[in-house]
Amino acid sequence: RHSIHPLISGHLHNSLESEARTTMVLLPRNGSSNLIASASNTIVPCPAFRRFYTPNPSLKGIFAGSGVASMSTRYMAQAVVDLTQRRPQGVSLLYIGTASYDITKFREKQTNLFSEMGVTVESLNVANQFVPIEEMEEAVDKADIILVSGGNTLYAVDRWEYLGLGEMLKEAAGRGTVMAGGGPGA
């Protein structure tokens, strides 16, 4: 178990103060340098080999604790669509259910509200079948939203890497496609 540095969360630190082990935490400071802070209240400069991370400003996504529970709420579905900055009727959603082995009931639970809103919903079923790379590229390229199911993350990532889909998803995120998912799909 780890304690939390008071700079991050004072109230949590006080409640966990008696914990024996600590974790080093990277804290970006207002300015250009990083700092490392430990639970001993010692602040030292970040080692030179660490680079400051600035996320790609075009990255957009909503990631929740449970895909089925969260993506089947009107609030979450609307929040995902809102990230496209378009009306639902002009939005295309690609559901990738690899982690849940492309089981229909999970797809339906996570996409029904999107369909009711007028979003065009398509699925890319690659868990148990071969899909030509051209079909995967076309599906990913035309999606405004990519919704990934929860389930067996290791299986999904391994399968995507084997098929070449993993790199396509990274490229889609980098160009501003809204990425969404819950649980392991997050």
For each residue, the residues with C-beta under 8 A, 3 or more apart:
1: 16 19 21
2: 16 19 21 22 23
3: 13 16 17 19 21 22 23 39
4: 8 9 12 13 16 23 25 39
5: 8 9 13 25 27 37 38 39
6: 9 10 13 14 41
7: 27 37
8: 4 5 12 13 25 27
9: 4 5 6 12 13
10: 6 13 14
11: 14 15
12: 4 8 9 15 16
13: 3 4 5 6 8 9 10 16 17 39
14: 6 10 11 17
15: 11 12
16: 1 2 3 4 12 13 19
17: 3 13 14
18:
19: 1 2 3 16 22
20:
21: 1 2 3
22: 2 3 19 38 39 40
23: 2 3 4 39
24: 36 37 38
25: 4 5 8 36 37 38
26: 34 35 36 46 50
27: 5 7 8 34 35 36 37
28: 34 35 52
29: 33 34 35
30:
31:
32: 52
33: 29 45 46 52
34: 26 27 28 29 45 46 50 52
35: 26 27 28 29 43 44 45 46
36: 24 25 26 27 43 44 45 46 47
37: 5 7 24 25 27 41 42 43
38: 5 22 24 25 41 42
39: 3 4 5 13 22 23
40: 22
41: 6 37 38
42: 37 38
43: 35 36 37
44: 35 36
45: 33 34 35 36
46: 26 33 34 35 36 50
47: 36 50
48:
49:
50: 26 34 46 47
51:
52: 28 32 33 34
53:
54:
55: 59
56: 59 173 174
57:
58: 174 175 176
59: 55 56 173 174 176 179
60: 83 176 177 178 179
61: 83 173 178 179 180
62: 76 79 80 83 178 180
63: 179 180 181 182 186
64: 67 69 70 71 76 181 182 183 186
65: 69 70 182 183 186
66: 69 70 150 182 183
67: 64 70 71 106 110 148 149 150 181 182 183 184 185 186
68: 71 72 106 109 110 150 182
69: 64 65 66 72 73 182
70: 64 65 66 67 73 76 182
71: 64 67 68 76 77 80 109 110 111 113 147 180 181 182
72: 68 69 77 109 110 112 113
73: 69 70 76 77 113
74: 77 78 113
75: 78 79
76: 62 64 70 71 73 79 80
77: 71 72 73 74 80 81 113 114 117
78: 74 75 81 82 117
79: 62 75 76 82 83
80: 62 71 76 77 83 114 145 147 178 180
81: 77 78 84 86 88 91 114 117 119 145
82: 78 79 85
83: 60 61 62 79 80 145 178
84: 81 91 144 145 178
85: 82
86: 81 90 91 144
87: 90 91 118
88: 81 91 114 117 118 119
89: 118 119
90: 86 87
91: 81 84 86 87 88 118 119 120 144 145
92: 119 120 122 142 143 144 145
93: 111 114 119 120 121 122 143 144 145 146 147
94: 122 123 124 139 140 142 143 145 146 147
95: 107 110 111 121 122 123 124 147 149
96: 123 124 126 146 147 148 149 156 165 169
97: 100 101 102 103 106 107 123 125 127 149 151
98: 101 102 126 127 148 149 151 155 156 159 160
99: 148 149 150 151 152 153 155 156 184 185
100: 97 103 106 107 127 149 150 151 152
101: 97 98 127 128 151 152 155
102: 97 98 107 123 125 126 127 128
103: 97 100 106 107
104: 107 108
105: 108 109
106: 67 68 97 100 103 109 110 149 151
107: 95 97 100 102 103 104 110 111 123 149
108: 104 105 111 112
109: 68 71 72 105 106 112
110: 67 68 71 72 95 106 107 147 149 182
111: 71 93 95 107 108 114 115 121 147
112: 72 108 109 115 116
113: 71 72 73 74 77 116 117
114: 77 80 81 88 93 111 117 119 121 145 147
115: 111 112 118 119 121
116: 112 113
117: 77 78 81 88 113 114
118: 87 88 89 91 115
119: 81 88 89 91 92 93 114 115 145
120: 91 92 93
121: 93 95 111 114 115
122: 92 93 94 95 139 143
123: 94 95 96 97 102 107
124: 94 95 96 131 136 139 140 165
125: 97 102 128 129 131
126: 96 98 102 129 130 131 136 159 160 163 165
127: 97 98 100 101 102 155 156 159
128: 101 102 125
129: 125 126
130: 126 163
131: 124 125 126 135 136 163
132: 135 136
133: 136 137 163 164
134: 137 138
135: 131 132 138 139
136: 124 126 131 132 133 139 140 163 164 165 168
137: 133 134 140 141 168
138: 134 135 141 142
139: 94 122 124 135 136 142 143
140: 94 124 136 137 143 146 165 168 169 171 172 177
141: 137 138 172
142: 92 94 138 139
143: 92 93 94 122 139 140 146 172 177
144: 84 86 91 92 93 177 178
145: 80 81 83 84 91 92 93 94 114 119 177 178 179 180
146: 93 94 96 140 143 169 172 173 177 178 179 180
147: 71 80 93 94 95 96 110 111 114 180 181 185
148: 67 96 98 99 156 179 180 181 185 186
149: 67 95 96 97 98 99 100 106 107 110 181 185
150: 66 67 68 99 100 181 182 183 184 185 186
151: 97 98 99 100 101 106 155 156 183 184 185
152: 99 100 101 155 156 184
153: 99 156 157 184 185
154: 157 158
155: 98 99 101 127 151 152 158 159
156: 96 98 99 127 148 151 152 153 159 160 184
157: 153 154 160 161 166
158: 154 155 161 162
159: 98 126 127 155 156 162 163 165
160: 98 126 156 157 163 164 165 166 169
161: 157 158 164 165 166
162: 158 159
163: 126 130 131 133 136 159 160
164: 133 136 160 161 167 168
165: 96 124 126 136 140 159 160 161 168 169
166: 157 160 161 169 170
167: 164 170 171
168: 136 137 140 164 165 171 172
169: 96 140 146 160 165 166 172 173 179
170: 166 167 173 174
171: 140 167 168 174 175
172: 140 141 143 146 168 169 175 177 179
173: 56 59 61 146 169 170 177 179
174: 56 58 59 170 171
175: 58 171 172
176: 58 59 60
177: 60 140 143 144 145 146 172 173
178: 60 61 62 80 83 84 144 145 146
179: 59 60 61 63 145 146 148 169 172 173
180: 61 62 63 71 80 145 146 147 148
181: 63 64 67 71 147 148 149 150 184 185 186
182: 63 64 65 66 67 68 69 70 71 110 150 185 186
183: 64 65 66 67 150 151 186
184: 67 99 150 151 152 153 156 181
185: 67 99 147 148 149 150 151 153 181 182
186: 63 64 65 67 148 150 181 182 183
